[in-house]
Amino acid sequence: MYHDMRVEEDFTKCATRLFAVLKTAARVSPGAPRHVYLDIQGHRNAVGGFDADALEIVREFLLGFLRPYLTEITTPLYRVRNPEPQREDIPDALNVLDPDREHSYDHRDLRVRNRDSSPDARRSRPPVRAIADYLGLDEPICLICWQAPVERAHVVPESLGGSNDVRNFALLCPRHHREAPDVADAEAFWSWVDYACERDGHMKWEGVDPETLATAERVGLPIETRGPVRKSARHFDRVRDELVRHYGWCSEDFAGGSHWGALMQEFHTVMESATSTHFNVSKKASTEAWAFEVARRRLRDGVAEHEAGNDEAAVSSRPSVGLAERTMGKSSNNDGARSLVDAARRVDIATEAAALVRGIIGSAGVSSAEEVLRGIQEELADRTAQLDRLHDELMAYDVCRHCGHAIARVGDASWRHSAAAPMSRGCRAASFDRDGTWDDSLDRAWKASPPRTRR
């Protein structure tokens, strides 16, 4: 059994694939001696040794976990035989846990995460040959499609804090360089390269003569010369396709409603704080798909904390207040929008009061403050219920038939986008321009051509 731990594989991916190879070998040749050969490409630290992921695979996973089920293990660090008889009771599944969140991106604070914890302080980019040597390539070719010429692609962009260390570079052809994500998480970049290797693996065999392909197939090497069908050339369809194939989204994750507005707000927070642009390409499907996934994790963690017993006062997170304020600014005589804004402001005041009294209890231990806090929390719960009731009575949600993003309205006011979505400039449903100012011409066009059905 042979496995090459490529630079785009982290510990989880490599461990999962090694385990899958072991299960396949046990199923195909039960009882036969099993020998594992592991190569490692990249995965170097500041002093030239293997990084934490590679060492964990070699020392902990292979030697500590898989060794009883193998006869011999060969790695770049050691070659060892199992002194005991090879076991056949291989577990049915492999569960990789990361309780300390060491291998996951800090999506709560959106901090930049480089793979190299101690990068080289060089100012100029390393030569292509040095990057190829680090990646384990005999010649400079694209990591994804094996084509040339290649370009030097930053894993974490310089604009986000990425270094010019050789470990912060990949070699990609011009096409894949322009598709690669520009994000603050190095592991997300390498994960996308791994995903693109599977998606565009058929491109590796372009130009190879038929005799070589036939020889490879005879020795059992699986060759796929046709790639997956891409459903559409539209930008959001490409984002959706990547969310489904790479991040595992399902149809429920794309359902419209109030949660979509909150998701869009988090999406723009992530885009502004943890992404950048490259080649003057303002919209990349890979970058936006990553931002959507991180936004979903941020929302999910917020809900999970609340359900786990967070004793903070519960407040509606629906994007009603900002929309109502924009509607009231546009149409000052809109009573529904004014009522919604007033209710939300009362809830905010009650929330601040609850936090203030809670601070008094924590610092001074005033027993009477508990009664005050209890009364404020009851008032807050009552006003939050009023806000939710007003929200349900006044707000309506739908999906824009021009750009596919969430739209909403307060009462009988015009339909508005719930958030400043990356919509097409020609979308007639747009009520504000990219700089946040209202666009009367687009608003008039929207009123002049109303949708077919709206509730």
Steps between C-alpha positions, in 0.01 A plus 500: 500500500642836396386850588655837420414765759487795264543854618126569466410221743470586868496243780129424468504441124817288511378288792162444334659389174754272668217335690297459178802335330534262797131407490517436126808280530338297780187452292678410175771277654382384843777358716784601265798686657448874469797734442449879498738737318452869574657791311466862614510804271541844653384518863826656623556728797731799537813290558436257215348212699148364466215715629245403766257332259765275346651406836158416639428273204838324525530467877148497636272370226713241321709383793246547775166420334547297178805296600304203650319452166819507289801278449751772412511881482747700290514881531768766435586483873503128574431145384348271760344153509214399725636252760148366557279312251311731270147562630194475277242668726531838326247757626204568273551877492760761588397802708753782517435736790666835556392609850752784516398636157866482396420404144197726449478862392410752770176607337387682814773766482588464128871510572757430230625143525822413323624144476852626573504616863854644461526629143818614331524879507613525137360788297524358150316199365696175479589366154269251332763226525519537881121474529497191278766336717299572815184355342684185392464567126765384253412795278284812546145394411156589630412306815147449372520424128875429451515759222761767430585787506434576864463803725598550863179514706500629857320264738410791731511827300752763598215747551368277779834442670643218290877471480740440211622180664523210256245315716243769420502428126342257259568452130182537292428551134349841408146358490510339844690795646207723405255254654685442829355664814653813653425435867661533842514126567793308353334163557192618309721581201666157508161335549376676187807377307419147615136544391608645163737204448200267518272730299751562219698176527408413142713792379817319613463255213451759225762450230615159628531246218245215494764230548609649833137523613440137403810389690391690812155342487648150463695538824183612681552877506154664483491763226211740452517706182166675543430762762179579689232693318484861612138600514528869416745774418322751725699616800262402780436163340875435516500606866206272571664209319817539707303525824326172417802305373774637722324601822208256496212747499151361438181656366387609848808721532388700196139541611382861514357665808607716789814294567633577151519870583701422813724271295560777246598739777755251634615429144590866445672515839721208398562643152612836641716358781656180368518513119672704234496539122754385245556583133234771547239223509234638733303177523650152526271202546753326725547806724127564537425132561753498786348820642151347489624188680676703771189719536287190547737373770487834680120496503486135599738552791294793620185288501684210665627722781150629563351149506779374728381724782632845434332709770517823305164647411365373172449760230366449151786484246281560198624775268183704554637807675747614237253435221227688686736794562590513130134481406410774747781717362365447150133544593473697821121452515523119518334419835590130487871569466490760779323256735753230429796732560352630828439146624855395415645803676303420815639149494855635463455730801369212711791283392754765604327539836511125560872494422560793738320335792675172428832683533392639838418151624833363379713774656317598820276202565199719576214264580229755428636543149388145422139605540557801276667280241216249514250778433707636211532155346125448521445839336758418236335166421163674469633771270693246293175308452333823391783565256468150353124542470541834324765343279270218394213740434695762309786320329483290182788307344567363155780437251588754232421357159778709344802420717379213722574672833261552792263798486254628760256779560330673793125527462411637159840658436710407199693176495862543613801272511554380857875561477745662263534185296760472222224548246525583135512872426206452267275337760177697494414392855797689644387781727846621591826524318831335597604802707188464717306796360149463368471483123172659394534398136527133587221536754270651237588224256412244765162661563433523128552126449369321809557126543246251379404373843590645836335440832 
